[in-house]
């Protein structure tokens, strides 16, 4: 049996086993519906900020009451995989009211790229506005096409801003140090470059290479379409990303590491051409988990609450083509799929609420709008 056939057979077997054994351990309550929802974040008072790809940002109560669209939003380039994306609160939101949004931005001549902006969320009566909007990061360079923006955003406990940047379906930029595409990036909250980023002083480390144009925000490279980032309970950063035809990956992100795409992958090109597996190039960081068939991961969180007490420290990944939630357990720097929960719809976002409930955004539900669901333990 060829390696490709064996990999496919093993993936099908594991998928069948996971799907067959995993009864839903929660009950799901529909709270609201949205048009192509993409992300959400909880405000300190328990309300939620919810983004929709076409450019709408709303404030939503836990009972499903929606505000008028938040004003002051940037121009969003909607199309394909592009549009309004992630939303996150500044760590000191209680004092500065800063929120961060990611979105696709059009350029001249039909090119486009991801961007991250921040603004002060100001509520005046029943109307909310983003004021003092400032772009803190732009994907470089802008290119043609509508795919693989990435643009998940995340803050760590030290206040650094992390951004996932997809390869825009252009392959080689993931290995190009003069491009921010196909990278995980680390910035200060205002977009400035931390002086201890791994490639800030790269020219001094290798004076025989012309590195003047190296993109200093880079923390790691060799990524395809990273759509989920989370820190585990020990502070380690994990990123989940879509592979090509096969080979979705969960990666433990390490300083300055190269994860190999498109030179290696446990999938292959959509036209059938092989890509060498990770084990053929040990100089590249290997994934902790690969999935073939793919799960099409769209997001990932590490659960920290008490409501699902057995899950504390585990990860939950949103699956698009797999139409469910993938439960992942960690063991140091290793990870394994523990269960898979069929949700009957493409899952775009998974978020932990203030009381430990799990909140889920469906990407779509047939011809209907995507639902916002609240998951709580099933006591039956």
C-alpha positions in Angstrom: 0.0 0.0 0.0 1.4 3.4 -0.9 2.1 6.0 1.7 -0.7 8.2 0.4 -3.3 5.4 0.5 -2.2 4.3 3.9 -2.5 7.9 5.2 -5.9 8.3 3.7 -7.1 5.0 5.2 -5.8 5.8 8.6 -7.4 9.2 8.6 -10.8 7.7 7.6 -10.5 5.1 10.3 -9.7 7.7 13.0 -12.5 9.9 11.8 -15.0 7.1 12.0 -13.8 6.1 15.4 -14.0 9.6 16.8 -17.4 10.3 15.2 -18.8 7.0 16.3 -17.9 7.2 20.0 -18.5 10.9 20.9 -22.0 11.6 22.3 -22.6 15.3 22.8 -21.8 16.1 26.4 -23.7 19.4 26.3 -27.0 21.0 25.4 -27.1 23.8 22.8 -29.4 26.8 23.1 -29.9 29.1 20.2 -29.4 32.8 21.2 -29.4 34.7 18.0 -28.7 34.5 14.2 -26.2 36.4 12.1 -25.3 36.9 8.5 -21.9 35.2 8.0 -20.6 35.7 11.6 -16.8 35.4 12.0 -15.8 36.2 15.6 -16.9 37.4 19.0 -15.4 38.7 22.2 -17.0 39.3 25.6 -17.2 42.7 27.2 -16.6 43.1 30.9 -20.4 43.4 31.6 -21.1 40.1 29.9 -22.3 41.4 26.5 -20.6 40.3 23.4 -19.0 42.0 20.4 -19.9 39.9 17.2 -18.4 40.5 13.8 -20.1 39.6 10.4 -18.0 39.3 7.3 -19.8 42.0 5.3 -18.6 44.6 7.8 -21.1 44.7 10.6 -20.0 44.8 14.3 -22.8 44.5 16.8 -23.1 44.4 20.6 -25.2 41.5 21.7 -26.7 40.6 25.1 -26.6 37.0 26.4 -30.3 36.9 25.7 -29.7 37.7 22.0 -30.7 41.4 21.9 -28.6 43.2 19.2 -27.5 46.8 19.1 -27.5 48.9 16.0 -24.3 48.4 14.0 -21.3 50.0 15.6 -20.4 53.1 13.8 -16.9 54.3 12.7 -15.9 51.1 11.1 -13.2 51.0 8.4 -13.9 50.2 4.8 -14.0 46.4 4.5 -13.2 44.5 1.3 -15.8 41.8 1.3 -15.4 38.8 -1.0 -14.3 35.2 -1.0 -12.6 34.6 2.4 -12.2 38.3 3.0 -14.3 40.7 5.0 -14.5 41.8 8.6 -12.7 39.2 10.8 -11.6 39.0 14.3 -12.3 41.2 17.4 -10.4 41.4 20.6 -10.3 43.7 23.7 -7.2 45.5 24.8 -6.0 44.0 28.1 -6.7 47.3 29.8 -10.1 47.8 28.1 -11.7 48.7 31.4 -9.7 52.0 31.4 -8.9 52.7 27.7 -12.0 51.2 25.9 -9.7 50.0 23.1 -10.9 47.2 20.8 -9.0 45.6 17.9 -10.5 44.4 14.7 -9.1 42.6 11.7 -10.4 42.9 8.2 -9.6 42.6 4.5 -8.5 45.9 3.0 -8.5 46.8 -0.7 -5.5 48.5 -2.4 -4.9 50.1 -5.8 -5.0 47.9 -8.9 -7.2 45.2 -7.4 -4.7 44.0 -4.7 -5.8 43.4 -1.2 -4.5 42.3 2.2 -5.4 41.9 5.8 -5.2 44.7 8.3 -5.7 45.2 12.1 -7.0 48.5 13.5 -7.9 49.7 17.0 -10.3 52.3 18.2 -12.1 53.4 21.4 -15.5 51.8 21.8 -17.8 54.7 22.9 -21.5 54.1 23.7 -23.7 57.1 23.6 -27.3 56.2 24.4 -28.3 53.3 22.2 -25.6 54.0 19.6 -22.0 52.8 19.8 -19.1 54.2 17.8 -15.4 53.3 17.2 -13.5 56.5 17.7 -9.9 57.4 17.0 -9.6 54.5 14.6 -5.9 53.7 13.9 -4.4 50.9 11.7 -1.7 49.2 13.7 -0.7 46.5 11.1 -1.1 45.8 7.4 -0.3 42.5 5.6 2.7 43.1 3.3 2.6 43.0 0.4 -1.0 43.3 -0.9 -1.7 40.8 -3.6 -4.4 39.7 -5.9 -6.9 37.1 -4.7 -9.5 36.6 -2.0 -8.1 33.8 0.1 -6.0 32.9 3.2 -6.0 36.1 5.1 -5.6 34.4 8.5 -5.9 37.6 10.6 -6.8 36.0 14.0 -5.7 38.4 16.8 -4.8 37.6 20.4 -3.2 39.3 23.4 -0.9 37.5 25.8 -0.5 38.1 29.6 2.3 40.5 28.9 0.2 42.7 26.7 1.8 41.7 23.4 -0.4 41.6 20.3 -0.2 38.4 18.2 -1.5 38.2 14.6 -1.8 35.2 12.4 -1.1 36.0 8.7 -2.1 33.6 6.0 -0.1 32.9 2.8 -2.8 34.4 0.6 -2.7 31.2 -1.5 0.6 32.3 -2.9 2.8 29.5 -1.4 6.3 31.0 -1.5 5.7 34.1 0.7 5.4 31.7 3.7 9.2 31.3 3.4 10.0 34.9 2.4 11.4 36.9 5.2 10.6 40.2 3.4 6.9 39.4 3.5 4.5 39.1 6.4 2.4 36.4 4.7 2.4 32.9 6.0 3.7 34.1 9.4 2.8 34.4 13.1 3.6 38.0 14.2 4.2 39.6 17.5 3.8 43.3 18.1 3.3 45.9 20.8 -0.3 47.0 21.3 0.3 50.1 19.1 1.9 48.1 16.3 5.5 48.8 17.2 8.1 46.0 16.9 9.3 44.5 20.2 13.1 44.7 20.4 13.3 41.1 21.5 11.5 39.6 18.5 13.7 36.8 17.0 14.6 38.5 13.7 15.0 42.1 14.8 18.8 41.7 15.0 19.1 39.1 12.4 21.5 41.1 10.3 23.9 41.2 13.2 23.7 37.4 13.6 24.4 36.8 9.9 26.3 39.8 8.4 26.9 38.0 5.1 23.2 38.1 4.1 21.4 41.3 3.1 18.6 41.3 5.7 17.8 45.0 5.7 14.2 44.3 4.5 13.5 41.4 6.8 10.0 41.9 8.3 10.8 42.3 12.0 7.3 41.5 13.3 7.9 37.8 12.4 7.9 35.3 15.3 7.5 32.2 13.2 7.2 31.3 9.5 6.2 28.6 7.1 2.5 28.7 7.8 -0.3 28.3 5.3 -3.7 29.6 6.6 -3.5 29.9 10.4 -7.0 30.6 11.7 -6.8 29.9 15.4 -4.4 30.9 18.1 -4.5 30.1 21.9 -2.3 30.0 24.9 -2.4 26.9 27.1 -2.4 27.0 30.9 1.4 27.0 30.9 1.6 30.0 28.5 2.6 28.0 25.4 1.2 29.3 22.1 -0.7 26.9 19.9 -1.8 27.6 16.4 -4.2 25.6 14.2 -4.1 26.0 10.5 -5.6 24.6 7.3 -3.4 22.3 5.2 -3.8 21.9 1.4 -5.5 18.7 0.3 -5.0 16.9 3.6 -2.6 17.8 6.4 -4.4 20.3 8.6 -2.1 21.1 11.5 -1.9 21.9 15.1 1.5 23.5 15.9 3.2 24.5 19.1 4.7 27.8 18.2 8.3 28.4 19.2 10.5 31.5 18.8 11.9 31.9 15.3 10.8 28.4 14.2 10.0 27.5 10.6 7.0 25.2 10.1 8.0 24.3 6.5 5.1 25.3 4.3 5.1 25.0 1.3 8.3 22.9 1.3 6.8 20.3 3.5 3.2 19.3 4.5 1.4 16.1 5.4 -1.1 17.0 2.7 -0.5 17.5 -1.0 -1.4 20.1 -3.7 -5.0 20.3 -4.9 -3.8 19.3 -8.4 -2.5 16.0 -7.0 1.2 16.9 -6.9 3.0 15.5 -3.8 4.5 17.7 -1.1 7.3 16.1 0.9 6.1 15.0 4.4 7.5 16.8 7.5 9.6 13.7 8.4 11.6 14.2 5.2 12.9 17.6 6.4 13.7 17.5 10.1 15.0 21.1 10.1 11.4 22.2 10.0 9.2 22.1 13.1 6.7 19.3 12.9 3.1 19.6 13.8 1.8 18.1 17.1 -1.3 16.8 15.2 -2.2 16.5 11.5 -5.6 15.7 10.1 -6.3 13.8 6.9 -9.2 13.9 6.0 -9.1 17.6 7.0 -11.2 19.2 9.7 -10.9 22.7 8.1 -10.0 24.4 11.5 -11.3 27.9 11.9 -10.5 28.7 15.6 -9.2 27.2 18.8 -9.4 28.0 22.5 -8.0 26.5 25.7 -10.8 26.0 28.2 -10.1 27.6 31.6 -13.5 27.5 33.3 -15.2 25.3 35.9 -18.5 24.6 34.2 -17.0 21.8 32.1 -14.6 20.8 34.9 -13.1 17.8 33.1 -12.1 20.0 30.2 -10.0 22.5 32.0 -6.7 22.9 30.2 -8.0 21.1 27.1 -8.5 22.7 23.7 -11.6 23.0 21.6 -11.2 23.6 17.9 -13.9 24.9 15.5 -14.3 22.8 12.4 -15.8 24.0 9.1 -15.8 21.0 6.7 -15.9 18.6 9.7 -19.0 20.5 10.9 -18.2 20.2 14.6 -16.0 20.8 17.5 -12.7 18.9 18.0 -11.7 18.3 21.6 -7.9 18.1 22.1 -5.8 17.1 25.1 -2.3 18.3 25.8 0.6 16.4 27.3 3.5 18.9 27.6 4.5 19.6 24.0 2.4 16.8 22.6 -1.3 16.8 21.7 -4.0 14.3 20.7 -7.6 14.4 19.5 -9.7 13.2 22.4 -13.2 13.5 20.9 -15.2 15.1 18.1 -18.7 16.6 18.5 -21.0 16.7 15.5 -22.8 20.1 15.5 -24.5 19.6 12.1 -23.1 22.9 10.7 -19.8 24.6 9.8 -18.4 26.0 13.1 -16.5 29.3 12.7 -15.8 30.4 16.3 -15.6 28.9 19.8 -15.4 31.2 22.9 -15.5 30.7 26.6 -18.0 32.9 28.4 -17.6 34.6 31.8 -19.4 31.8 33.6 -17.6 28.9 31.8 -20.3 28.3 29.3 -19.1 27.7 25.7 -20.3 30.0 23.0 -20.3 28.9 19.4 -20.8 30.8 16.1 -21.9 28.8 13.1 -20.4 30.0 9.8 -23.7 29.1 8.0 -26.6 26.7 8.3 -27.7 25.8 4.8 -29.5 28.8 3.4 -30.1 30.2 6.9 -28.1 32.6 8.9 -25.4 31.3 11.2 -26.5 30.8 14.8 -25.0 31.9 18.0 -25.2 29.0 20.4 -24.7 28.7 24.2 -23.4 25.3 25.3 -23.8 24.1 28.9 -23.3 20.6 30.4 -26.0 18.1 29.7 -27.1 16.9 33.1 -29.1 13.9 31.8 
